[in-house]
């Protein structure tokens, strides 16, 4: 099994409109298109490696991190999104468009009645004090949208979309997922999990029965994912720390920083049936 059947070759029309029309870019936020078939990277900080690794699979990257300030993010934008982990050669990006979007426009405060919150079985109680400190230290929330052009290097045989979008959200990962994807009944195409920076409510550890290695179980985040009526993301990236979510996926490809997995057919079938039932109810 490979990813090639899902590769895209051209930049979609909705993104090209933002590339070609500055006035349109400044006045519109095509949120549905930004989320559909996107890559969601919770606790991303400054790791832009997925933008290269998944460049043929998605053109819209949605990042969520609580601790990166707007000034720091603008500096990274100015520097061209230099990658924290450079595993397979350099790739250069040219900034085409940039703008800050009102936070409430993307994550409305009035969407609370359907949100779920962690309970003590979901979290490590010892992490609560650290969580409070992180909230205290966190910078002002913001949403920053940029559009980029990939520069083709002389030694590159890349064929794929020329442009990509990056929506960077300074906020807590579970809240972002619920107020964006779940609220709009959309799932990302790829969920990118790079541990151990995986949110306040998931700082628990367990042991593999086979080799006794430590890995992280995303108890609460898994509940957040399953609450989305659109279902689970089709693809999962997980690094060497592993995740309990892998049980619902099957390994399909090696990655320089981990493995790429695809949702198991049984889970996919159940999700499709559930979606059909929801459509009939509505």
Helices and strands as residue ranges (DSSP letters): G 4-6, H 13-20, H 22-27, H 31-35, E 39-42, H 49-53, E 60-65, H 70-78, E 92-101, H 103-106, G 120-122, G 125-127, H 128-137, E 143-151, E 163-170, H 173-177, I 178-182, E 190-193, G 200-202, E 205-207, E 214-216, H 219-227, E 235-239, G 244-248, E 249-255, E 258-263, H 265-281
